[in-house]
Amino acid sequence: MSGAFRAIDPASAQERDPDRLYWLDRACLRFLLRCGAATAKQIAILVYGNLRLAQYHLLRLHRSGLLERTAIVDTPSRAEYAYRVSPSGHQRLGTRRTPAPATYVRHMLD
């Protein structure tokens, strides 16, 4: 499962200071640090309140190199993504990476 997550190329990452993030983005990062990984739909319900708003902010966090993502439902029209904090995101946030995400999250994403 951990091999499926992909981070953005560090050379193309947009530099964003984690201290200057929008407060909902910080809440999203705290949520992902606590649970390990979550889908965009779950994050939308628990943090942002709107799926389109969540997808917009998650894409910005992914492009900045703080998150890594993987497609969990591959359909021709769209894919649903699961997100987790990237190793460079842990380094920039000053947190340490847990050995494995929670088993219930892993089971749900599998």
Buried (B, 14 or more C-beta within 10 A) or exposed (E): BEEEBEBBEEEEBEEBEBEEBEEBBBBBBBBBBEBBBBBBBBBBBBBBEEEEEBBEBBBBBBBBBBBBBBEBEEEEEEEBBBBBBBEBBBEBBEEEBEEEBEEEBBEBBE
